[in-house]
Amino acid sequence: MIKKIFSKIPQHRKGLILISLTAFLWSSSGLFIKVLTLSAFQILFFRSSIAAVTIFLVTIFRKRKIEYKMDLISILCSFSFAGILMFFVIATKLTTAANAIFLQFTAPIYLLFLEPVFLKTKFNKSNLLTILICIFGMTLFFFGKLEIGNIYGNIIAIVSGLCFAFFSLFLKWKKDLHKSVNTINSIILGNVIVAVVCFPIVFSKLSFNFTESMILIYMGVFQIGLSYIIFNEAIKFVSATESLIIATLEAIFNPIWVFIGIGETPSVYAVIGGLIIFAAIIYHNVKTDSKFESVPEL
């Protein structure tokens, strides 16, 4: 019944709905990372292990080909995705959920520099204003009363944003080399890398209570696993600009869930800084990328 109803929805609207659902699932990470008393590495190991299995099984069930390319760019895609996952969870444990997600979404700033260097694209001088505005927004996260943990958390969140930028860069580079982009393969391998890295740290701490187990299963199956499969389908029907704008719902929902769940509030400086960053990035992308872009079926 649901499949029949969904098939009647126009493709573009379907893409918007799917990306909104993806952002909603992604945004739940902040609350559960905060609620769980487990270490960042315990969360990462189980979430990524479950996510890798989930994506693999769903892909096989849907009779899609899983084909790994072991060239340097494909490997770098997977490692940069693993970096996104690891640094974001660690940052969320150290600083506020709002700071972690806002600073991760600075990724487009770094791409303005990285693409001309690695992909030999032309650097547009008008991009410099966007970069300067975003840097100003980022500095606001370090204003006010901060503990050492918050400072480290903010820095690690920026590193997570850098990994996000490199992941996007390597995907574009991979597309130029292989004439296709297979994000599912990179995401599966990225989750496997996280699990392998974290296992030696947590192998003696593998027992959890029922509530913790249910939360970890939800995070692995839905928050990471199925969400990326949904996103992979959604980006076939919407432009890159639309996907970026709608994906920012994650950064809006994330601190709201955390506030409702445990009462954590970001600083006024962080809120202002986040709004400045999002406004600059969204304006830049709407201005420079208004054409519809589709992604080959993966």
N, C-alpha and C positions, 0 to 999 in steps of 0.2 A: 504493500500500500504506500509506504513512505517513498520507495523507489519510483513508483508510478507518478506520485505527486511531484517529486523532485525533477523528474524528466520533463515535465511541462514548463518548468521555470526557464526563461531565456538564459542563454549561456553566460552573458555578461553579469546578469544579476546573480546567477548561480555562483560565479566566481567571487563576487562581493560577499555573499553569504558564507561561503566556505572559508574565506580569509578571516572574516569576523569571528567565525567559530574557532579557527586556529589561534587567533590572538587571545581569545577567551581562555582556551586551554593552556597556552603558554603562560598567561598571566598568573595562573594559580601557583606557579612554582615558588614565588616569594613567600607566600603564606605558609606553605608546607615545609619549606626549608627552615623557616623561623620556628614553626611549631615543633618539628622534630628535634629531640634533644640529642640526636646522633651527630657525629662529626661530619664535616663536609665530605670527607673521603668515604665514609660509610654510605652516605646518601648517593654519592656519585657512582660508587661501585654497583649498588643494587639497581638504581634507576637506569643506568646505561646498559647493564646486563639484560634487564627485562626489556628495555626499549629495542636493543639490537635483535633479540629473539622475536619480538612482536613485529617489527618491520619486515624481517626476513620471512616469517610465516605468512603474513598478509600478502607480501609480494608474490610468494610461491602460490598461495591460494588464488590470487588474481591472474595467475599464469603469465606473469611478467618476467622477463629475462633478468637475471642478476649476473652481471658480467664485470669483473674487476680488472682494471688496467693498472699495472704496476709501474707506470712511468712516473717520473719525478713530480710532475704537476698533480697527478691524481693522488699521490701519497701526501703531498703538501695540503691538498684539499681536506683530506681526512684528518690530518694532524691539526690543522687550523680549526676545524669544526670541534675536535676534541678539546682544544684550548678554550673555545667559547663556553662549552659546558662546564669545564673544570673551574675556570677563573670566575665565572658568574656565581656559581654556588659558593665558592670560597669567599668572594666579595660580599655576598648576601649575608653570610654568617658573621662578617666583621663589621659591616656598616649597615645603614638602613636599606630596606628593600628598594626604596625610591632612588637613593643614590646609586645603587648597583645597576638598576635597569636604565636610569637616565643616562649614566655614563657609558653603558654598553651601546646605547643608541647613538653615540658619537661616531660610529663606524663610517658613515658617509663622508665625514670630514677628512679622514685619513685617505679615503679613496681618491679624493681630489688631487692628492699628491702622488699616491702610489700608481694610479693608472698611467700618467705621463711617463713615469720612470720605467715601469715594467712592460706596459703594453704600447708604449710609444705614441700615446694619444696626445693631442695638442692641449697644453695647459691654458685654460681660459683665465685671463687676468681678472675677470669679474668674479671668479671663484674665490679670489683672495679675500674679498669683503665677507663672504659667507664664512670662510675659515676664521677670520679675525673675530667675527661676532660669536661663533661657537666657542672659540678659545676663551673669550670673555665669560660666556655662560659657564664653562667648565671651572673657571677660577672661583666662581661663587660657591661651589661645593666645598671649598676649603676655608670659607669665611666662618666667623662665629666660633662658638666653643666646640672644640673637637678633641676626642680622645685619640690616643695613638692607634687603637684598633680601627677607629673610623678612618683615619688618614690612610693606613695600610689598605683598608677595604676599598676606599675610593681609588687608590692607585691600581689595585688589582682589577677593579671594575673597568678602568681605562684600558688595561691590558686586554681584558675580555673584548672591549670594543675594537682594539687593534686586531685581535684574532678574527673577529667578525668581518672586518675590512679585508683582511688577507684571504679569508674564505671566499668572499665575493670576488676578489681579484683572481684567485686561482680558478674559480669556476668559469670566469670569462676567458681566461687564458686557455683552459681546458677545452672550451667550446671552439676557440680558434684552431686548436691543434687537432681535435677529434671530430669537429663539425657536429657535436652533440654534447649535451650536458646531462650527466646521470647523477643527480643529487642523492637519490636513494642509496646508491652504492657508497658514496662518500659518507653519508649519515650512518649507515650500518657500521662501516669500518671505523668511523670516528668514535662511535659508542663502544666498540670493542677495544679500541686503544685506551679509552678512559677506564674501562673495567680492568684491563691488564695492568695499567699503571697503579691503580688504587688497590688491587688485590693484596700485594705484599704488606700494605699498611693496615688492612682491615681483616686479614684472614683469621685472626684470633678473636674477632668481634663480630661473629656472623649470626648471633641469636637476637631476636627481637620479640616484643610482645605483639599481640594481635593487631592493635591499633596501628603501630608502627609498620607492620607488614602490609596492612591494607593501604596505607598512605604511599608506601614505596611501590606497591603494585600499581596504584592509580598513576603515580608519576611516570613510571616506566611505560605502561600500556597507553595511557591517554595523553598526559602532559608532554611527553616526548615522542613516543612511538606513533600512535595514530594521528597526532597533530601534524607531523611532518608529511605523512601520506596525504592527508587532506590538503595541506598547503601545496604539495607537489601537483595535485589535481587542479587546485584553484588558479595557480599562476598561468594556466593555459588560456584562461578566459578574460584576464584583466591586464592592464598595462603595468609596467614596472612602477610608474608613479603611483597608481592606485594601490598596488600591493604594499608599497612603502607607507603610504598615508594610513591605510587601514591597519597595517601591522603595528603602528604606533599606539593602537588601542591597548596593546599589551602593557606599554609603559604607563598608561592611564589606569587600567584595571589593577595592575600589580600592587601598587602602594595602597589602593583602596581596600583590596582584600586583606592586606596586612593590618591596616588600620581597624577594619571591622573585626578581624580575628583576634589580634593581640594588642590593639591600641597604639601601635608604633606610628609616630608622625614624623615626616621629614621636616628639616629646618625651613624657615622662610626663604633663606638664601638658595637652598637646593631647589625649591619649587620654582623660584624666579629663574634660576639658571637652567632648569629643565625646560621651562616654557620658551626661553630664548633660543636654546639649542633646537628644539622641535620646530619652532617658527622659522628659523633660518634654513633648516634642512628641507622642510616641506616646501617653502617658497622657492628654494633653489631647484628642487626636482620638478615642481609644477612648471616653473619657468623654462627649464631646459629639456624636459622629456614629456611632451604632451601626446606623443604618438603611441598608438597601441602596439604592444609587443607581446608575441606569443612564445611559449616555450615548447619545444618538441615533446611529444609524449614519451615518458620514461618507463 
